[in-house]
Every structure is written in structure tokens, then in C-alpha cells.
């Protein structure tokens, strides 16, 4: 089964759940021919509901990863621009401001209005996402855009349901709690899912009543900037959302270190996450981190026939989706010795069928990696696999002479101490390992510094429960992979971070609990 068929099924589930409306479905299905040369309208910083140049006047190029050629020049923010954005966010969060006086129902209205506008511009957003990131247009249109809209609508539903409790304290007192917005939230998002990550961060922050200063990835700024235009059009007060384009060591570090940022949310590498945690500690900022992974995917020996074929396809999807550029990719595939050879053969056969090429071609399954640096890192790790004795079964090289494409790659005979089994590759490279017993595979699966996601494929519910309850991972999928309903929380154990995105749990990242106790003349039961 192709990526497109798998994701179409997931889109159908969203539609059935009511989280993507039928009008959007019709719009998506009618977008037969994508615009591979979308109009680039917004390349400046978004501060106080206006697009402005960087104070320094500096700009940088954003490249088309399918060709390596420039798309546009974008404003390059630094600490001075962060100061302006934070001041705008502070003003919007002042007591008595329109945003602070807005109730949950009004915030929900604005968020749903933004979702409506994203539906209207769905094809354009998908084209920008595909052009700037390299992912296939059909994936951007049918997965990223509707998923981003669904997340906004989900958190719009929470906006008027965030509340505290009345506490039955002793004596003549009334005591209650308020769940108040944490304040100005600094958010730093990655390049692998630009629209989705923007939505994942904005949704709970806006529902809770926070204001936002967001830095988007320098590799993929274009879709986020178009959303900024929609934020202003939706009617959000100036300063509620501010979006900066620039580099991590300058703009990103300035956000983390700014004394008037109350909370930092970061999605990206574990290496950078550690730096952020250290820097934020100086001012005791609230921090949530969604970091890297080396997720185990365990395939038990009770699978035969169509069940085994299903596990092969799901494992393929769990690794190769989004060009392998997923923090939760199932990149350590443990297969029981009884079915190892058959699983390996079928996985290689499936990888060889992947259609690579132009992201705007409707038949393309795999586009380019996001940039040359990422491509070179992947190729270097593939080379290390060869040198350390893993068996290269297909792929292993750059694809074509233009852009940043890497062949779908499968390694067999992989050992736990090899670099390809320990380091996050973030590319289309599958590692398949053999195991004998459940106790053994649980121990090996947990033998990693990461703990973001995991999966198990089996027909035995006892084994499924034993394994899923034993794995040190924030998410465990059973007989599926990458099932990302907006109501289900997502986040890591160990060095994969802390805090949760999505679902009710995501709200708590953006609220403070205040206890108010009032002396009264007399309290009666």
C-alpha cells in the first residue's frame, strides 16, 4: 500500500470524526493540478499584525530542496527583532487588553475563523509547503493542511473549558483555583512539518489565552508566513501572535534568553534541546521539549500471510513517511527470527517500488531531504553502516544530480552497537534486526537514550500488552504506526524530551495554577 493510500485512509478517519469538514474534503479532492510555482507574497517578519523588515535589513535565501535553487529571500531576525516581538506580545497580554479581556468563547471563535481561512487557502498552503520543504504535494494537501486545521479546531473547543476547582478547605474559608495563561510563550518549531508544528504550538497557547513569539525554521519559513496573514485577517488583536524568521543561534537563542519570555516550547534535536534547557534554567522559564528519537518497531513471530504483509507495509510507512524526516520514525525494526527472512525480503521489495522525484508529481511518494546538510549527514551514516558490517540490501546512494534526494535504503544484519542503530538518521534508511524472545527484545528496545515512540505488531493481545507496558516510550502504537489523532498526547521519555503536545495534556503546558483563599464570616455545608 502506498503512502498516499495510507494517508487517504487517515484523512477519511478525520472526516468521519468531524474534525475535517466535508467542504474541505471537496476542496481537496478538486485540487487536481497543483501550482508548482505559487506566488510568494510574504517574506518579512510578522510583528504586531504587520509584516516588517528585520531591523538589520538582513535577509537570507530559502531554497527549493528538489532543485537546490533559491525560492526567495526572507528577513533575518536577530535579538533586536526579538525585543520588538516580545514587547508586542507583552502589550497584548497586559491587564485590560482586548486579548486578556477576551473570554474562551471569543478565543474559540477566532481560532475557528483562522481554521476557516486555512481551508480557503488549503491548496496554496500545500503548494508553499511542498515547494519549501520538498514533501510531496499530495501529502501536504491531504495530511499536513487538514491536520493543522483539525488541531486548531480541537483546541478551539477547549478554549471555554479551561477552569479550576473549588477546594473544600477547613474553617471559615472559601478556596478555589484558577488556571491562568502562563504569559508570553516563546515557541521554536522545526522544518519537517512546518504547518503542523505551527498549529501544534499555536493551538493550546491561544486556547489558554497566552500570547506568542514564534521562530520558524530557517529552511521552511514560507507556509508559516502565509498563516500570519490569515491570523491578521481572522481578527486576532495585534501582538497576540508574532512570527520571526531567522537562525537558531541568533533569533532562537534570543527568545530562550529573553527575560520577558515566560515559557519556551521547542521541537527539534536533542542536542539543541539540552542547550535550551540549560539557558532557560537561568530565569526558571517553564520549558517543554519534543526532541529526537530512535524508535523501536517490534514485529512478533505470530504474523503470517496478509497479517505479515500488513506489518511490512506499516513498518515501511513508519520509517519512510516524510522522507524519513520524522522524530518518531520506527528506525529500529526488531523482527522475530521465525519470520525475519520473509519480512526482510518483502521490505526490500517494497522499498524498491518507491517512486522518487518531483514533489508536485501526483505519483511521487518520496521527495528530497530538506537541504544539503541533511542529505550529507544521511549519506555519511549510510556509509558507516557499510563499514560496520551491516548488509546493504537496496539503496544507499544519492538519487539524481539535482536537489537533495536519497535512495530508499534498507539494511539487514544490523547490530545494536552500530551507529545506524544508535544515532537518529532522520532520513529514508531502514534498519532491520533479529530477535528470539520477548524479554530479550524489550531489553534491547529500551537500550537507548531516547524514548519518543515505539510500536508492536502481533495477533496476541497478552504479548501486545506486556510489550507496550514495558517499553520506555511516550507513545506506543499496537498494530499501527503514526496514528496522530489530535486528541491523543504526544511526547517523550528520557532524552526525547518532556511535556506533551496535543490533547488535553497540551493545555497544561500553557497555564499556571493560582489558588485563591477568602475568609468569610461563616461557612456551612
Secondary structure, DSSP 4 states (H G I P E B T S, - for coil): --HHHHHHHHHHHHHHHTSS-HHHHHHHHH--S--TT------SEEETTEEE--TT--EEEEEETTTTEEEEEEE-B-HHHHHHHHHHHHHHHSTTSTTTT--HHHHHHHHHHHHHHHHHTHHHHHHHHHHHH---HHHIIIIIHHHHHHHHHHHHHHTT-----EE--SSSEEEEEEEEE-SEEEEE--STTHHHHHHHHHHHHHHHT-EEEEEE-TT--HHHHHHHHHHHHHTPPTTSEEEEEB-IIIIIHHHHH-TT--EEEEES-HHHHHHHHHHHHTTT-EEEEE-----EEEE-TT--HHHHHHHHHHHHHHHHGGGG--TT---EEEEETTTHHHHHHHHHHHHHT--BS-TTSTT--B---SSHHHHHHHHHHHHHHHHTT-EEEE--SB-SSSSS-B--EEEES--TTSHHHHS---SSEEEEEEE--HHHHHHHHH-SS--SEEEEE-S-HHHHHHHHHHS--SEEEES-S----TTS-B--SGGGEES-BSTGGGGGGGEEEEEEEEE-S----
